[in-house]
Amino acid sequence: MAYDNIKVERDERVCTITINRPDVMNALNPATHSEMARAFDEFAADEELWVAILTGAGDAAFCAGGDIEAMADAASEADYEVPPSGYGGLTNRFDCDKPIIAAVNGLALGGGFELALSSDIVIASEGALFGLPEPKIGVAAVASGMHRLVRDIGLKPAMGILLTAEFLDAPKALGLGLVNEVVPAEEVMTVARDYARRILKCAPLAVRASKHCALQGLKYASAQEAMAAQLAGEFPLLDEMMRSEDTQEGLKAFLEKRKPVWRAR
């Protein structure tokens, strides 16, 4: 499918989605939201694709958030429409169990930070900046940032970021556990692809079951309650994994001292 505001590339099992609006710091207007939602829909539905990488074009910004000019020009909410799956088709997407890696190559502000928070693994350049500056223009981080941040780093650190609307540099984000690695700018995509390669060594259904259980388990107040839910069969992807051909293949390959051949079934 052709896109005007993003680029979508396939490399075997990996789908790379690049926000391609570098002239506006990869800010998201309604058309970009819509295109990203379609791209993530296609990724989620395509059984040949097992991992996604999200990044921004250029070396200045991953995504500077919503396109403020487009917002200011909107006469009503309908003029700045966001898809049901959220900002960039990702921030309200809670049913994709395939891993998503954010390769943050610069500014990640507002909705851009929320895209990173909505990803499973985050690789940041040394010069990356993160922040939720919405209160400085009279709004709040409504695209899941307020809810994800407090769950990711705890109440008090999250409040410091939310209430001051100040930026975090990459080392501070790493210290808070918001990113997995900080690397030189020219290595961001290389490291992101390396993470994808390492994920692909694992059985895809086991990877999806792991993400599914980890995230769905957050609904429970304790690990004990989450384990009780697991034993009660409340995590369907775990049951699917246990019945899969890949589980048998993994055990067989281990005994035969060879690399397994995963088929996602």
MISEKE-613088 format. One record per atom (N, C-alpha, C, CB): x, y, z negated; residue in one letter. Coordinates in steps of 0.001 Angstrom, whole numbers, plus 524288, in hexadecimal, padded with zeros to 5 digits. Each point is the difference from the previous one (the first is absolute). Glycine has a CB too. Layout:
XYZa
...
//
This chain:
803487FB5780000m
7FCB8804A980000m
80370804E280000m
7F8D77FB1F7FB38m
8059A808C1807E4a
802FD804DA80058a
7FE85803AF7FB8Ba
800907FEFE809C6a
8035E803B17F42Cy
7FF2C803C17FBCAy
80298805278016Ey
7FF937F8BE7F952y
7FE4C80B88804A4d
802278052F800F3d
803458020B7FB70d
7F85F801B9805B2d
806637FC917F592n
8026B802417FB54n
8036E7FC377FCEEn
7F86C805D47FF90n
807967F553801F9i
803497FC1B7FD7Fi
8027E7FC8F8042Ci
7FA508001C7F7EAi
809A87FD1380683k
802577FBFB8034Ck
7FF8A7FACA7FD29k
8064F8068380426k
7F8527F56C7FEB8v
7FF927FACD7FDC2v
803847FC5380321v
7F6AF801BC7FCDFv
80CF37FBC680065e
803B57FC718028Ae
7FFBC7FAAB7FD67e
805E9807878025De
7FA707F475800D5r
8000F7FAA37FE19r
805617FDA9800FAr
7F64B7FF06801B2r
80BD27FE767FA65d
804EC7FD3080085d
7FF4E7FABF7FD59d
80563808658003Bd
7F9177F3CD802E7e
7FEA97FAD57FE09e
7FBAF800787FBE3e
809347FCC9801CCe
7F7E08021F7F94Er
7FBEE7FFFC7FBFAr
7FF538054B7FD49r
801EB7F6987FEAEr
8012980D48802DCv
800008050B7FD4Fv
7FD5B8043280357v
808457FD767FB50v
7F4358056F8023Ec
7FD698046E80289c
80208805007FD82c
7F7DD7FA9D80201c
80A3D808F180134t
801D3805097FE0Bt
7FC568044B801E3t
809597FCCD7FFE7t
7F476806127FC6Di
7FC778045680126i
802D88050F7FE9Ci
7F7D97FA6C7FE49i
808D8808FB80587t
802CB804EB7FF37t
7FC408048B800C9t
808787FBE8802FDt
7F6F88075C7F908i
7FCEF804C980091i
80327803A88037Ei
7FB957FEF27F706i
802428028080D67n
80314802A78040An
7FE32805A5800CFn
801737F7598045Bn
7FEFC80BC47F76Cr
7FEBE8059080050r
8045C803277FD51r
7F6337FE018001Br
80E9B80145801A9p
80460802777FD36p
7FFCC805F480007p
805487F84C80255p
7F808809FF8017Cd
7FFAE805B780039d
7FCD4802477FB84d
800CE7FF6B809A0d
7FBEC7FD547F3D6v
7FCFF801C87FB6Ev
8013A7FC8E7FB48v
7F8CE80360805E4v
80C037FAD27F9C5m
801C77FCC77FB9Bm
7FCB57FB0C7FF60m
80324808207FB92m
7FAEF7F5E2808E5n
7FCCB7FB4180005n
7FB28800777FC8Cn
808167FAEC801AFn
7F5D2809D67FE05a
7FB27800DF7FD1Fa
7FB7E7FD37802BEa
80359808B47FCBDa
7F8B47F5F28003Al
7FBB77FCC8801F5l
7FB278034480122l
8038A7F8737FAF2l
7FAFE807CD80A0Cn
7FB058024D8017En
7FC107FB96800DEn
80484807E080425n
7F6827F94F7FCCAp
7FC2F7FBC980090p
801617FBFC8042Ep
7F96A8064A7FD09p
808B87FB7880763a
8015B7FC4B80425a
8043B7FC3C7FE30a
7FD94806AD806B9a
806327FB4C7F646t
804347FC9D7FE14t
7FDF07FC227FC01t
8067B8072280199t
7F6267FAAA7FAE4h
7FD817FC637FC53h
7FD5F7FB88802F1h
7FE978075F7F9A1h
7FE757FA0780A62s
7FD097FC1F802F1s
8039F7FC22802C3s
7F8D88069180139s
80B477FB7280134e
803A47FC93802C4e
802CB7FC567FC39e
80137806E7806D4e
8006D7FB217F4B3m
802A27FCAD7FC2Bm
7FC567FBDD7FDE0m
805D38076B7FDA7m
7F5427F9FB80187a
7FC2F7FC247FE2Aa
7FF6B7FB95803F1a
7FB41807047FB0Fa
8047D7FA5D80A01r
7FF957FBF780404r
804E37FC9B8001Fr
7FA32805E180541r
80A587FC8A7FA39a
804E77FD0A80029a
8005B7FC337FB66a
8045D8078B80491a
7FA227FA3C7F6CBf
800267FC7D7FB7Af
7FBC57FBD38005Bf
80399807487FA93f
7F7E77FA03807B5d
7FBF77FC09800EBd
802287FBA880382d
7F8E8806D87FF01d
809BA7FAC480533e
8022D7FC34803B0e
8043E7FCB97FD6Fe
7FDF68061080762e
8055D7FC6F7F57Ff
8040C7FD187FD38f
7FD967FBEF7FC61f
805E8807CD80080f
7F63A7F9D07FC81a
7FD917FC787FC38a
7FD6D7FB58802B3a
7FE89807997FA07a
7FF447F94A80A9Ba
7FD137FBE9802B3a
803697FC6680350a
7F8848060C80015a
80C317FB9B80140d
803607FD1A80397d
8031D7FBE27FD00d
8009E807DF805F1d
7FE317F3337FAF3e
802A77FBCB7FD2Fe
805AE7FF52801A6e
7F7707FB9E7FF29e
80A20806F080517e
805787FFBA801A9e
8036A803FD7FD3Ce
7FCF87FCCC8089Ae
800A5806EE7F4BFl
802E78040D7FD35l
7FFA67FEFB7FA25l
7FE388068E80734l
8065C7F95F7F633w
800227FE827FA84w
801D58045B7FC5Ew
801A17F706802FAw
8011580CED7FF0Fv
802078044A7FCD2v
7FF698051380309v
806697F9FA7FB6Dv
7F85280A4E801DEa
7FFC58052D80284a
803F5803A87FD75a
7F6707FEB38022Aa
80BBF804C580109i
80358804437FE20i
7FD7080512801B7i
8085B7FA7880075i
7F7118091F7FBDDl
7FDCD8052980121l
80439804197FF45l
7F6FE7FD187FD2Bl
809B68065A806BBt
803E6804257FF9Dt
7FE1E804D2802EDt
807347F9567FF3Ct
7FC0580ABD800B7g
7FEB8804D0802C1g
8041B8014E8040Dg
7FB508032F7F820g
803117FF6880C05a
803A3801838041Da
80377804837FE2Fa
7F98D7FD04806CFa
80B3B8031E7FB2Eg
8039E8042D7FE99g
802CC7FEDA7FAEBg
7FA568064D804ABg
808D37FD6D7F995d
803087FF247FB3Cd
7FE9E803D47FBA5d
807217FC928058Fd
7F4988065F7FB16a
7FE85803DE7FC08a
7FBB67FE077FC61a
80282806F88063Da
7F9E87F5F57FBDCa
7FB757FE897FCD8a
7FE237FA7E8014Aa
7FD6B809667FF8Ca
8012E7F3CF7FC64f
7FCF77FB348007Cf
7FA6B8018C8014Ef
805D47FB147F991f
7F7DC808128030Fc
7FAD180235800E6c
7FF198043B7FBFBc
7FC8F7F782803BBc
8024980D327FE0Fa
7FF30804747FC81a
7FA64800597FE01a
8070A804AD804C5a
7F5E97F7307FC10g
7FAA77FFDD7FE0Bg
7FC10801A480416g
8036D801CE7F734g
7F8218002D8070Bg
7FBF1801B680397g
801A3804D8802FBg
7F9587FC307FA19g
804BF8044C80A97d
801168048C80350d
7FCC78049E7FDEDd
801E47FA3680802d
800BF8094C7F53Ci
7FD48804507FD5Fi
7FD2E8037C803F1i
806B37FFCA7F8D7i
7FBA38011180BACe
7FD7480342803F6e
7FAEA7FD8A801CEe
808B880352802E1e
7F7697F7827FDFEa
7FB3A7FD4580197a
7FBEB800367FBABa
8054A7FA12805C3a
7FC74805887F554m
7FC53800627FB9Em
7FD8D8056C7FFB7m
805357F94E7FB1Fm
7FE0E80AB380585a
7FE0E8055E7FF9Fa
7FC2C8013E80460a
8085E8029E7FBBFa
7F8607FAF3808D6d
7FC91800F980474d
7FADE7FCFB7FFAEd
807EB801A380550d
7F7DF7FA7D7F722a
7FB507FCBD7FF9Ca
7FB8D8030C7FD7Da
805977F7F47FF5Ba
7F6108085E80354a
7FB75802C17FDEEa
7FD027FCAA7FC17a
7FF65804FA80856a
801537F5D07F7F6s
7FD617FC637FC6Es
803677FB327FF5Ds
7F70D80349802ABs
8077C7F9497F9BDe
802F27FB2A7FF38e
8001D7FCBA804F0e
7FD8D8001C7F698e
7FE618003680C79a
7FFC07FCF8804D5a
80428801B2803EAa
7F6767FECE7FE89a
80B7180606800FFd
803FE801F080398d
8057E7FE3D7FE7Ad
7FA4F807AC801C0d
806487F64F7F979y
804F67FDAB7FE67y
7FEC17FAA17FDB7y
80441808F07FE35y
7FA7A7F38680550e
7FE167FAE17FE69e
804867FC4B7FEFFe
7F7D68017180527e
807DB7FBC07F681v
803CD7FC007FE98v
7FD407FABA80047v
8051F806457FA25v
7FD4D7F5CB80833p
7FD5F7FAEE80089p
7FF167FD667FABBp
8041C7FEFC808C0p
7F8567FD337F703p
7FEE77FD507FB0Cp
804D77FD857FD8Ap
7F7127FE4F80353p
80CBD800477FFE4s
804CF7FDA67FDF5s
803C1804077FDCEs
7FEF27F8E28066Ds
7FF7A80C167F99Ag
802FC804037FD4Cg
803CE8030680357g
7FF0E7FA9A7F863g
80409808B580501y
803FD80315802ACy
803A97FC5D802FBy
7FF73807097F914y
8014C7FA4080BDFg
803687FCC980334g
7FE237FA6B8008Cg
807368059A7FD3Eg
7F3C47F97E801B2g
7FDE07FAB68005Fg
802337FC497FBF8g
7FECB8019080955g
803988009E7F274l
802BE7FC9F7FC4Cl
7FE8A800DF7FA53l
807277FFDE80644l
7F7E7804FB7F80Dt
7FF948011A7FA69t
7FB2F7FD957FD71t
804BF80834801B5t
7F75B7F66980162n
7FB607FD617FDE0n
7FF697FA8680244n
7FBA8808B37FED9n
808B17F52F80319r
7FFF47FAC98025Er
801CB7FC187FBD3r
801D6803A880932r
7FA6C7F9D37F450f
801477FC767FBC0f
7FF5C7FA3F80184f
7FD43806F97F9D2f
801D37F80180B2Cd
7FF0F7FA9E801A4d
804377FDEF803AAd
7F689801AB7FEF7d
80DCF8011E8019Bc
804477FE178034Dc
804027FD557FC89c
7FE8E80736806A7c
801F07F3B17F9DEd
8039B7FD107FCB6d
8054B7FF1B8029Dd
7F8507FBB67FBF2d
808598064F808C8k
805257FFC480276k
80367804647FDC9k
7FC257FC0D8084Dk
808F48030C7F722p
80362804007FDB4p
800D7804AA8039Bp
804617F8FB7FAFDp
7FBBE80BAC80298i
800D9804E9802C8i
8049C802C87FD7Di
7F662800BC8026Ci
80D6F800B8800C9i
804BC802A17FE36i
7FFD5805A1801DEi
805307F78C80026i
7FBA780C287FC4Aa
800678058380176a
805C68017380077a
7F766802217FB75a
80A227FFCC80910a
8054E801E3800E8a
7FFC6805F37FFD4a
802847F8038058Da
7FE8B80A2B7F5DFv
7FF38805977FF03v
804F6802F780184v
7F99C7FE0F7F8A0v
8061C8049B80BBBn
804978026F8025Bn
8002C805EA7FF3Bn
7FFFB7F8DB80684n
7FD68809217F573g
7FFF7805A67FF0Fg
7FBAF801637FC34g
803A0801A9808F3g
7F9AA802A57F816l
7FBC6801AF7FC90l
7FB8A7FC017FFE1l
8026580953801DFl
7FBC97F58F7F972a
7FB587FCBC7FF46a
7FC9B802D97FC0Ca
804D17F7618020Ba
7F7E680C137FFEEl
7FD03803787FC9Cl
7FA237FF1E800AEl
8073E8069A80074l
7F5D17FA377FB53g
7FA557FF6D80054g
7FE847FAB180220g
7FF268099580146g
7FDE17F679802F8g
7FE677FB1880272g
804937FCAE801BBg
7F7FE8046A802DCg
80C7D7FE077FE51g
804A57FCFD80164g
8020A7FCDF7FB6Dg
80233806B480695g
7FDDE7FBAE7F4C9f
8017C7FD2A7FB4Af
7FC107FBAF7FEE4f
804588080F7FC68f
7F6AE7F90D80482e
7FBF87FC187FF15e
800857FB64803BEe
7FA18807117FCCBe
807C37F9DE807FCl
801207FBAE8038Cl
804567FC917FDCFl
7FD318057F8079Cl
806E47FCF67F63Ca
8043F7FD017FDA1a
7FE0C7FCF47FB43a
80676806AF80327a
7F6607FBDD7F994l
7FDD37FD627FB6Cl
7FC8D7FB6480188l
80055808787FB2Fl
7FD577F7C080970s
7FC807FBE2801DBs
802EB7FB8A802A2s
7F922806B88011Es
80BF97F9E67FF80s
8033A7FBED8025Bs
802197FC607FBC6s
802718060B80762s
7FF9B7F57D7FA48d
801E47FC1D7FC46d
805C1800B97FEA3d
7F9677F9DD80386d
8099C807ED80033i
80595800EE7FF47i
801328055580252i
802387F6418004Ai
8010780CD37FD10v
801528053F801DAv
805EE8009580048v
7F7AC803AA7FC19v
80A427FD918088Di
805818013C800D4i
8004D805DD80107i
802217F6DD803A5i
8011880BE47F96Aa
80049805B28007Da
80569801C18019Ba
7F911800DC7F948a
807108032A809EFs
804FF8026D8014Ds
801E78032E7FB58s
7FD9A8005080999s
80776800BC7F641e
80241802EE7FBA5e
7FDA3805717FF7Ae
8083C7FAFF80131e
7F5FA8073080331g
7FDC18053B7FFE5g
7FA22800257FFA1g
8077A802B78050Cg
7F60F7F8C67FA20a
7FA487FFD37FFBEa
7FDFA802FF7FB44a
8001D7F75380488a
7FB6580B1D7FC26l
7FD4E802AD7FBBAl
7FA6C7FDFB7FFB0l
805A78081180119l
7F8937F70E7FA21f
7FAC37FE037FF0Df
7FCFD803ED7FCABf
803347F6A4800A1f
7F7BD809B480034g
7FCF2803797FCB7g
7FA478000A80173g
807DA8055F7FEDBg
7F4FC7FC567FD6Bl
7FA65800BB800C9l
7FECF805BA7FEDBl
7FDDC7F6807FD8Cl
8033680CEF80642p
7FF8B805A47FF13p
7FA7F8022580094p
808FF800B280312p
7F3237FBE87FD83e
7FAAF801C080113e
7FDFC804287FC32e
7FE6D7F741803B5e
80282808467F723p
7FDF6804147FC7Dp
801F08057F8013Ep
7FF7E7F9377F93Fp
804E58073380966k
8020A805278014Dk
7FCE2802A68045Bk
808CC7FCEA7FD3Bk
7F3E68000680578i
7FC8980264803E5i
7FA497FF387FE79i
806BE7FE7380702i
7F85F800487F400g
7FAA97FFDC7FE00g
7FD1D7FAEA80089g
7FFE38090B80207g
802E17F2B37FF1Dv
7FD687FAEF80082v
802FB7FBF57FCC3v
7FCB08025480919v
801C27F8B97F74Fa
802827FBD87FD08a
801747FB8C803AFa
7FAEE802797F7E1a
808467F9EF80641a
801E27FB9B80329a
7FBCD7FBC180047a
8095B801FD7FD6Ca
7F2A37FF12805BFv
7FB617FCA88000Cv
8009F7FB0A8033Fv
7FAD5807FC7FEC2v
809727F79680439a
800C17FB6680357a
802F77FBC27FD08a
80003805BD80807a
7FE577F93D7F349s
801D57FBC27FC90s
804C3801607FCB7s
7FC7E7F9ED80681s
805FA80A967FA65g
804C5801497FD2Fg
7FF538003A7FA20g
802B8804D9807BEg
7F90F7FD807F671m
7FF218007C7FA5Dm
7FF7C7FAA97FD69m
7FB9F8089A80186m
802017F3B58013Ah
7FF017FAE07FDC5h
804A77FC5180091h
7F69C8014C801F6h
80C077FF0B80288r
804827FC8B800DAr
804A58019B7FC9Cr
7FCF17FE708092Dr
80402806A87F673l
804AD801D27FD4Bl
7FFF77FE5B7FA48l
8007F8079180624l
7FB1F7F9207F737v
7FFCA7FEAD7FA70v
8009E7FA207FF2Bv
7FA38807C27FE6Dv
803FC7F51980553r
800A67FA587FF95r
805947FE5C8012Fr
7F6AC7FEDA8027Dr
80BF180407800EBd
8054F7FE928018Dd
80412801757FBE2d
7FD498012780940d
80224803607F445i
80439801D27FC91i
7FE3B8014A7FA7Ai
804498036F807DBi
7F6B17FBF47F6EFg
7FE168012A7FAC0g
7FDC7805797FF89g
8068C7F9D87FC8Fg
7F67A806FC7FF4Dl
7FCF7804C87FF74l
80354804EC7FF8Fl
7F93B7FAAA7FBC4l
80A678058180098k
802CD804DF7FF11k
803728019D80499k
7FFDA7FDE07F68Ek
803507FEA780BB5p
802FE801A280499p
7FC73801BF80483p
807137F9CB7FD4Dp
7F48C8037080360a
7FC688016E8042Da
7FDA0805607FF09a
7FE0F7F68A8017Ba
8007980A917F9B4m
7FDC9805147FEBBm
803E78046880106m
7FA577FBB27F94Cm
80A9A8034D805A4g
803F1803F58011Dg
8002C80179805B6g
8051A7FCA67F899g
7FA1B7FF8480AC6i
80003800FB805A7i
7FAD080267801C1i
8063B7F87A80145i
7F573805537FCDDl
7FADA801BF801BDl
7FEBB8058F7FE3Fl
7FD227F6C27FFBFl
8044680A927FB78l
7FE54805037FDD0l
803968048880167l
7FC0E7FB0C7F8C8l
808D9803D980869t
8038980436801ABt
800348008A805E2t
805417FE837F80At
7F9307FD5E80AD2a
8003A7FFE5805BBa
8058A800E9801FFa
7F6C8803368004Da
80D1F7FB6E7FC7Ce
8056E800BE8019Ce
802067FB3C802F9e
80171805D77F840e
802D67FB0180AABf
802337FBE78034Bf
803CD7FC957FCEBf
7FEF6805D2807D1f
801BB7F5647FA1Bl
803E87FC5A7FE03l
803F57FEF88044El
7F9797FBD57F9CAl
80B8B80431804E1d
803CA7FE59803E1d
8005C7FA0A7FFF4d
8050F8087B7FEFEd
7FDCC7F567804B1a
800307FA558009Aa
802507FD397FB3Ca
800D4801688098Fa
80386800817F42Ap
8020B7FD557FB54p
7FC177FFEB7FB7Fp
808EB802B5802B4p
7F4348019A7FC84k
7FC18800177FBCCk
7FBA07FC1B8013Ck
80217809857FE0Ak
7FC3C7F647806D2a
7FBEF7FC448018Aa
801DA7FA647FF22a
7FC9B8066C806A3a
808597F8957FA75l
8022F7FACA7FF1Al
7FFFA7FEBC7FA33l
8059F800E180800l
7FBF0802E27F4C9g
8001A7FF267FA5Fg
7FAA77FEEE7FDB7g
807AF805B17FFA2g
7F4517FC91802BAl
7FAA47FF2E7FE23l
7FD947FAF880224l
7FF06809AB7FF5Fl
803BC7F3C480435g
7FDEF7FB3780244g
7FC55800DA8048Eg
800F07FC237F763g
7FF378088680AF0l
7FC878012C80464l
8023D7FE4180536l
7FCA1807867FAFAl
808667F79080547v
8027C7FE11804BCv
803757FB587FE9Ev
7FFC48090780417v
801407F3B27FFCDn
803397FB647FF28n
805CD80112800C6n
7F87F7FAA2802D4n
808B3808A880115e
8057A8014180114e
8005E8058080229e
802117F688801B4e
8026780C037FD3Bv
8014F8050A8024Fv
804F17FF3480336v
7FBD18052B7F87Fv
803E47FC4480C7Bv
8045C7FEF98038Fv
80103804D58035Fv
7FDD77F6518001Fv
806AE80A0680261p
800E8804568039Dp
7FBD1800298043Ep
8099E7FF637FE3Fp
7F534805448039Aa
7FBAD800BC803B1a
800647FC6F804BCa
7FF6C8092D7FD10a
8055E7F62A804F2e
800A17FCDE804B7e
7FF367FA257FF0Fe
80622806C580334e
7F9617F7B87F7D5e
7FF6B7FA6C7FEC8e
7FA727FE867FE61e
8094E7FFFA7FD50e
7F32D803D18027Bv
7FAC07FEE67FDF2v
7FD4A7FBB780317v
7FF608093B7FCFBv
8006E7F73F8081Am
7FD487FC1380323m
802EB7FACD80002m
7FC648072580598m
808C67F9147FA45t
8030E7FB277FFCCt
7FEB67FCF37FB12t
807308043C80528t
7F89B7FE7B7F674v
7FEC87FD5E7FB0Fv
7FA577FE207FFF0v
806AB8058F7FB68v
7F5BF7FD98806AEa
7FA847FE5680046a
7FF797FB0E80349a
7FD14809577FF02a
8059C7F6828055Br
7FFC37FB5080357r
8027B7FB537FD45r
80049805AF80802r
803C47FB557F4DDd
802727FBB77FD1Ed
7FC3A7FDC67FBF9d
808D18041680158d
7F43B7FF4C7FC06y
7FBF87FE147FC69y
7FC097FCAD802F5y
80132807EF7FA44y
7FD2C7F9E780A56a
7FC477FCFD8031Ba
802477FAAE8016Da
7FC33808568038Ba
808B87F79E7FDFDr
8028F7FB0B8016Br
800117FC447FB57r
80596804BC8069Cr
7FB927FD527F4CEr
8002C7FCB67FB58r
7FA947FDF87FE8Er
807C0805107FCDEr
7F4437FE2F803DDi
7FAA17FE427FEFEi
7FE8A7FB9A803BDi
7FD90809007FCD0i
804247F78780818l
7FE977FC28803F4l
802867FAAD7FF12l
7FEFB8074F80640l
804D67F8767F653k
8023B7FAF17FE99k
7FC4D7FCEA7FC86k
808F1803CF800BDk
7F35F7FEE47FCF5c
7FC437FD897FC6Ec
7FB167FE6A802F4c
803858054F7F881c
7F9AC7F7018055Fa
7FB187FE4F8026Fa
7FC138047B7FFECa
801A87F6A77FD3Ba
7FC2680AC180742p
7FC838048F80030p
7FB3B7FF897FC7Ap
802FC8015780905p
7FACF7FA007F68El
7FB747FF6D7FC9Bl
801868006D7FA3Dl
7FBC77FA57806CBl
80904804127F7EDa
801DE8009A7FAA3a
800F8805BE7FEC4a
8040D7F7108005Ea
7FDFC80BD480378v
800D68059E7FF4Fv
7FABF802BD7FF2Fv
8082B7FF9E8059Dv
7F4047FF1D7FD9Dr
7FAE2802817FF92r
7FD547FE927FADBr
7FF337FFDF809C5r
8014F7FB307F4A8a
7FDB07FE607FB0Ea
80293802D97FB6Da
7FDEE7F738803E1a
8072F809987FC79s
802CD802B97FBD4s
7FE20805A27FF87s
807CB7FA3C80179s
7F7B480879802FFk
7FE14805607FFE6k
7FA628002A7FE05k
805FA8025180774k
7F6DC7FA2D7FA7Dh
7FA797FFC07FE74h
7FF747FF3E7FA1Bh
7FDC17FC4C808CEh
8050F7FFEA7F509c
7FF8B7FEE07FA65c
802268047B7FCB7c
800B97F671801EFc
803B980BC57FFB4a
8025D804387FCFCa
7FC5C804BA7FFACa
808E07FCDE802BFa
7F4E28049F801B4l
7FCAF804A680010l
7FAA47FEFB7FD9Fl
804BB802FD807ECl
7F8E97F8957F972q
7FAE07FECE7FDBEq
800677FEED7FA21q
7FD297FC5B808A9q
80760801B97F5B2g
800BE7FEF57FA76g
80000804E17FCA6g
804F87F8448028Fg
7FC0180C487FFE5l
7FFF7804EB7FD1Cl
7FA96801647FDF1l
80769802FA8057Fl
7F4997FA6C7FC84k
7FAAF801047FE15k
7FF457FE177FA69k
7FCB77FF4C80926k
806BE7FD3A7F52Ey
7FF627FD987FADAy
80379802C47FC04y
7FDDA7F75580435y
80054808D17F701a
802A68030A7FBF1a
805117FD857FE30a
7F761803327FD36a
8093D7F7B780389s
804AA7FD5B7FE23s
801917FBBD803D0s
7FD8C801FA7F6B8s
807647FC48808DBa
801CF7FB9F8032Da
7FCED7FB147FEB0a
808F4803FE8007Ea
7F5877FB707FA8Fq
7FCEA7FB7A7FE6Aq
7FACE7FFD0802EBq
8043C8004B7F72Fq
7F9328043580938e
7FB058002F802CFe
800C97FF0E805D6e
7FC858063A7F949e
807AB7FBDE808DFa
801187FF2D8058Ea
8010E7FA3980118a
803A680921800A8a
7FF3F7F4477FBDCm
801077FA72800AFm
7FAF97FCCC7FF84m
80910801577FC7Bm
7F389800437FFFEa
7FAFB7FD417FF86a
7FCE38007E8050Ca
7FFE9801AE7F64Fa
800348030280C0Aa
7FD54800D1804FBa
8027D7FCB280448a
7FDA08091D7FD40a
8078A7F68F802A8q
802B97FCCF803EAq
7FE727FA467FF7Cq
807888064F7FFF2q
7F8607F7B77FB4Al
7FE8C7FA8D7FF28l
7FA507FEFD8015Dl
806B47FF7B7F904l
7F620804A6806BCa
7FA757FF7C80167a
7FF1A80080805DBa
7FDAF803987F74Ba
806827FD1780BACg
7FF8F80040805B1g
7FE2E8053780213g
7FE347F6B47FFC3g
802DD80D877FD55e
7FE178051D801A6e
803A9802DD803BCe
7FB6B800737F794e
808E17FD17809EFf
8039080244803D4f
800117FC78804CEf
8058F804367F8E0f
7F6DE7FCA280AD2p
7FF3B7FC4280447p
804C77FF258036Dp
7F6D6802A47FFEBp
80C7880140800C3l
8049A7FF3180355l
803D67FC2B7FD93l
7FEE68090380377l
801107F6917F768l
8035D7FC2E7FD68l
7FE2D7FA7780143l
801DD8066E7F8C5l
7F9127F8C580723d
7FDDE7FADF8015Bd
801107FEBD805B9d
7F906801107F92Ad
80670802E980A3Ee
8011E7FF388058De
805AE7FE64800CAe
7F9218069C80255e
80A697FBF27FAE7m
8058E7FEAF8005Em
800F97FA5A7FE4Cm
8024D8096B7FE59m
7FB5D7F5017FD45m
800FE7FACF7FDEFm
7FE257FBB4803B4m
7FF3B803B17F70Cm
7FCC67FD7680C0Fr
7FDF37FC21803ACr
8029D8004D80559r
7F78F800677FB44r
80C208031E80575s
802168011980533s
804087FC00801DCs
7FE61809577FE30s
802357F67480702e
804207FCDC80258e
8055E8021F7FE74e
7FA0E7FDC88078Ae
8064A8075E7F7D6d
805088025E7FEAEd
802097FE207FAB7d
7FD7E807CC80545d
7FF0F7F7527F6F7t
801C67FE037FAF2t
8027D7FAA38009Ct
7F8F3805197FB82t
8048E7F79A80793q
8023D7FAD6800FDq
80522800708030Fq
7F6F37FC217FFF3q
8093680774803C5e
804BF800D380311e
8047B801D57FC85e
7FA8880228807D9e
8045C8015F7F48Bg
80411801F17FC87g
8024E7FBB97FCA5g
7FB92808897FFEEg
8011F7F4207FDDBl
801DE7FBAC7FCC9l
803277FC1980345l
7F839801227FA17l
805C77FDCC80A8Ck
802AB7FC4480371k
8054B80215801B9k
7F7557FCB580315k
808DB808597FE5Aa
804ED8025B801C0a
804078000A7FB97a
7FB098059280667a
8032C7FB627F4D4f
8039C800017FB83f
802687FA957FF51f
7FAB68071C7FB95f
802247F4CF804B7l
801F37FAB57FF49l
803927FE5880478l
7F7E67FDDE7FB0Bl
806FB80423809A8e
8031E7FEA180498e
804A88039F800CBe
7F7F57FC7880407e
808A3807537F86Dk
80460803B480022k
8005D802D580543k
804C67FA507F99Ek
7F6C5807EA80808r
7FFC780306804D9r
7FCBA804DA7FF18r
800FF7F7D980577r
7FF3B80BD07FE3Dk
7FCC6804AF7FFA3k
7FA5A7FEA48015Dk
807C1805B88024Bk
7F4897FC477FAB6p
7FA7F7FEF78014Ep
7FE4580312804D0p
7FE337FE4C7F68Ap
7FDF37FFA180C16v
7FD93802AF80475v
7FA848018B7FE54v
805607FAE5806C0v
7F9E480A297F847w
7FAFB801D97FE08w
7FC2D8010080473w
80491803F87F855w
7F67D7FABB806DAr
7FBFB800B5803FFr
7FB508032C7FE05r
802D77F788803E9r
7FD4380A157F751a
7FBB3803027FDA4a
7FADF7FD0A80056a
804918084A80256a
7FBC97F2AD7FC8Br
7FB347FCDD7FFCAr
800D47FB417FC70r
7FD85802F380926r
//
